[in-house]
Amino acid sequence: MTGGGAIRRSVFGLAALAIGIGVLCPSCGGRDAGQAPAHTHTKIDDMEGSTNAIQWPPPPGATPGSWFTATACTQYDRISPPPGEITFGAWSYAALPEPRETMPGTISTHATRLRTTATLVGIWGALAGIAFAGPPDPDAAVTPEAGVDDAGHCVAPENTYPNPPGNLTAYAGITFWARAESPGGRALRVQVNDANTDPRGGVCQEKNDTASDYCYNGFGVPVQLTDAWRRYTLDFSQFEQRSGWGYHPPDGIDWSRVFTMSFEMDLPSCSSSGLTMCAGGEPELSFDIWIDDLYFVNK
């Protein structure tokens, strides 16, 4: 399998317009934190809005951040909601089968739902994520375009997504509710890309995926979902990069400049999202997951 770098550039670069990568650990991440007073948390999004814009206020001069989905360009039509590259503005929150309480006194009726409409084969997986801020001028965003060349590589504009980062230094972590609809596809990775691992930060590069300064090896925590709703609280101290590839900043993550947070479903038998690091032939993945009421944990 070839072309992993080009595919990852399209996945993360184009996804940001509409606004990975390590060993899965079934027993790591997520702890059941129970209920907590709302004043100890800051809402990122409760998924009750009519658009994909998040509720967390953007930095001065920026527009609100928003949700996006991403997968390899060759399989854009196999996830729902579809990436903006094929259906711009198609995002909608999913109605819950029945209302449920999250924070005390908070009743949720909608959530973010990411699912496969056809099996993903031989690629790294898929994700739903948020950008923490939109471009200062919404008209500056380039209309998403995507394609596949004769060699099977994604063709995408690069560095044309001028979203600024968000400052998360006031927070100690995140909390959210999640479940998996079916027995398969429960290994979730919650990941952030900061100014060191996102090409918009000007530190790493996105052209050569074998180089030591390659982008997209974000900081994350593996979480094992179940078929029941569960609350997960992740401390920012838990977020780590995957080893063996990409740029590793000497000072760790820069929480003052974080561009995106994603909820990533990786294909089984892949030690990274790179196509060349998937063992045992062509791995397959189907999943149907829900993410609800996403908050920061205040310091």
C-alpha positions in Angstrom: 0.0 0.0 0.0 1.3 3.4 -0.9 0.3 7.1 -0.9 -0.3 7.4 2.9 1.3 10.9 3.1 -0.8 12.3 0.3 -4.0 10.8 1.8 -3.3 12.2 5.2 -2.6 15.7 3.7 -6.0 15.6 2.1 -7.8 14.3 5.1 -6.6 16.9 7.6 -6.0 19.8 5.2 -9.4 19.7 3.5 -11.3 18.8 6.6 -10.0 22.1 8.1 -11.4 23.9 5.1 -14.9 22.8 6.1 -14.4 24.5 9.1 -3.1 10.5 13.8 -1.6 7.9 14.8 -0.5 5.1 17.2 -1.1 1.9 19.0 -4.7 1.3 20.1 -5.0 0.5 23.8 -8.4 -1.0 24.8 -7.7 -0.6 28.5 -6.3 2.9 28.4 -7.9 6.4 28.7 -11.3 7.4 29.9 -12.6 7.2 33.4 -16.1 7.4 34.6 -16.2 10.7 36.4 -19.9 10.7 37.4 -21.8 14.0 37.6 -20.2 17.3 38.3 -21.4 20.9 38.9 -21.6 22.9 35.7 -19.5 25.8 37.1 -16.4 23.5 37.1 -16.8 23.1 33.3 -16.9 25.3 30.2 -19.1 24.2 27.3 -17.5 23.4 24.0 -20.7 22.2 22.3 -23.9 20.5 23.4 -24.8 19.5 19.8 -28.3 21.1 20.0 -27.7 23.8 17.4 -29.0 23.9 13.9 -25.5 24.3 12.3 -22.2 22.6 12.8 -20.7 25.7 14.7 -19.5 25.0 18.2 -20.6 27.1 21.1 -17.2 27.8 22.7 -16.3 31.4 21.9 -13.5 31.9 19.4 -10.5 34.2 19.9 -11.1 37.9 19.3 -11.5 38.7 15.6 -12.2 35.0 14.7 -15.4 33.3 13.8 -16.8 30.3 15.7 -15.1 27.0 15.1 -17.1 24.1 13.7 -17.4 20.3 13.3 -16.0 18.4 10.4 -15.5 14.8 9.3 -12.6 13.2 7.4 -11.4 10.0 5.9 -9.1 9.0 3.0 -10.1 10.7 -0.2 -10.7 7.5 -2.0 -13.5 6.5 0.5 -15.2 9.9 1.2 -18.6 8.4 0.3 -18.4 5.7 3.0 -18.9 7.8 6.1 -21.8 10.0 7.4 -21.9 12.9 7.8 -19.9 13.1 4.6 -16.7 15.3 4.5 -17.2 18.8 3.3 -15.1 18.0 0.3 -17.9 16.1 -1.3 -21.0 17.7 0.3 -20.1 21.1 1.7 -22.3 22.2 4.6 -24.0 18.8 4.9 -23.4 18.5 8.6 -26.3 18.0 11.0 -26.5 16.7 14.6 -28.3 13.4 15.0 -31.5 13.1 17.1 -31.1 10.7 20.1 -33.5 7.8 20.2 -34.7 9.3 23.5 -33.7 12.4 25.6 -31.2 11.8 28.3 -29.6 13.7 31.1 -25.9 14.6 30.9 -24.8 17.3 33.3 -27.3 17.7 36.3 -30.4 19.3 35.0 -29.2 19.2 31.4 -31.3 17.2 29.0 -29.7 16.2 25.7 -31.8 15.5 22.6 -29.1 15.5 19.9 -25.5 14.4 19.6 -22.7 14.1 17.1 -23.0 10.7 15.3 -20.2 9.4 13.1 -20.8 6.1 11.2 -19.8 4.2 8.2 -22.3 3.7 5.4 -20.0 1.1 3.7 -17.0 -0.7 5.1 -13.7 1.2 5.1 -10.9 -1.0 3.6 -7.1 -0.5 3.6 -7.0 3.0 4.9 -6.3 4.5 8.3 -9.9 5.0 9.4 -12.1 8.1 9.9 -12.8 10.9 12.3 -15.2 13.6 13.4 -13.5 16.7 14.9 -13.8 20.4 15.7 -11.8 23.4 14.8 -11.6 25.7 17.8 -11.9 28.9 15.6 -12.9 29.9 12.1 -11.1 32.3 9.8 -11.4 36.0 10.7 -13.0 36.5 7.3 -15.3 33.7 6.4 -15.0 34.5 2.7 -11.2 33.7 3.0 -11.9 30.0 3.3 -11.4 28.2 0.0 -14.3 26.1 -1.3 -13.3 22.5 -0.7 -12.1 20.6 -3.7 -10.7 17.1 -3.8 -9.8 14.4 -6.2 -7.6 11.4 -6.9 -4.9 11.4 -9.5 -3.9 8.5 -11.7 -1.5 7.1 -9.1 -4.3 7.0 -6.5 -3.0 10.0 -4.5 -5.3 12.7 -3.2 -5.1 16.0 -5.0 -5.8 18.9 -2.6 -5.0 22.5 -2.1 -2.4 22.9 0.8 -2.4 25.5 3.6 -5.5 27.3 2.3 -7.4 27.0 5.5 -6.7 30.1 7.5 -8.4 29.1 10.8 -6.5 30.5 13.8 -5.8 28.3 16.9 -7.5 28.4 20.3 -5.9 29.0 23.6 -6.8 26.1 26.0 -4.4 27.0 28.9 -7.4 27.8 31.2 -8.5 24.2 31.2 -7.2 21.0 32.7 -8.9 18.5 30.4 -12.2 17.6 28.7 -15.3 15.6 29.5 -17.9 14.1 27.2 -20.4 11.3 26.8 -20.1 8.5 24.2 -21.2 5.1 23.1 -20.8 2.7 20.2 -23.9 1.5 18.4 -22.6 -1.9 17.4 -20.0 -4.4 18.8 -17.4 -3.6 16.1 -15.5 -0.3 16.0 -15.1 0.7 19.7 -11.5 1.8 19.8 -11.6 5.6 19.8 -8.7 8.0 19.9 -9.3 11.6 21.2 -6.6 13.7 19.6 -5.5 17.4 19.4 -3.2 19.0 16.8 -1.4 22.1 18.1 0.9 24.6 16.4 3.7 22.0 16.4 1.7 19.2 14.6 -0.7 21.2 12.4 0.9 22.8 9.3 -0.8 26.1 10.0 1.6 26.5 13.0 4.6 26.8 10.6 6.7 24.3 12.6 6.2 20.9 10.8 5.8 20.1 7.1 3.2 18.1 5.3 4.9 17.1 2.0 7.2 14.2 3.1 5.5 11.7 5.4 8.8 9.9 6.1 10.6 12.9 7.4 11.2 13.6 11.1 9.4 16.9 10.9 6.2 15.6 9.2 2.9 17.0 10.5 -0.2 15.3 12.0 1.3 13.2 14.8 -1.0 14.9 17.2 -1.3 14.3 21.0 -4.1 11.9 22.0 -5.6 9.4 24.4 -7.1 6.0 23.5 -10.6 5.3 24.8 -12.6 2.1 24.6 -16.3 2.6 24.0 -19.1 0.4 25.1 -22.7 -0.1 23.9 -23.9 1.9 26.8 -23.6 5.7 27.3 -20.7 6.5 29.5 -19.0 9.7 30.6 -15.3 10.0 29.8 -13.0 12.6 31.5 -9.5 13.0 30.0 -6.9 15.1 31.7 -4.6 17.1 29.4 -1.6 15.4 31.1 -2.7 12.1 29.5 -2.4 13.4 25.9 0.7 11.9 24.2 2.1 11.5 20.7 2.6 8.1 19.0 6.1 7.0 18.7 8.1 6.2 15.6 7.1 8.9 13.1 6.4 12.6 12.6 7.6 15.7 14.4 8.0 15.5 18.1 8.3 18.9 19.7 11.0 19.0 22.4 8.7 21.0 24.8 5.6 18.9 24.2 2.2 20.2 23.3 1.5 24.0 23.1 -1.9 24.3 24.8 -2.0 28.0 24.0 -2.2 27.2 20.3 -4.5 24.2 19.5 -6.1 24.1 16.1 -8.3 21.0 16.3 -9.7 18.2 18.5 -10.8 15.0 16.8 -12.5 11.7 17.7 -10.7 9.2 15.5 -11.7 5.6 14.7 -8.6 3.7 13.5 -8.6 0.5 11.5 -7.6 -2.7 13.4 -4.1 -4.1 12.9 -2.8 -0.6 12.1 -0.1 0.7 14.5 -0.5 4.1 12.8 -2.7 5.9 10.4 -0.1 5.5 7.7 -1.1 3.0 5.0 2.4 1.5 5.0 2.1 0.6 8.7 -1.0 -1.6 8.4 -0.1 -5.3 8.9 -1.9 -8.4 7.8 -3.3 -7.4 4.4 -6.2 -5.1 3.8 -7.8 -4.3 7.2 -11.5 -3.4 7.3 -13.6 -1.3 9.7 -17.3 -0.5 10.2 -18.5 1.6 13.1 -21.4 3.7 14.4 -20.5 6.0 17.4 -22.1 8.9 19.3 -20.4 11.8 21.0 -22.5 14.0 23.2 -22.1 17.2 25.4 -18.5 18.1 25.1 -17.0 20.3 27.9 -13.6 21.6 29.0 -12.7 20.8 32.7 -11.7 24.1 34.2 -8.5 24.5 36.2 
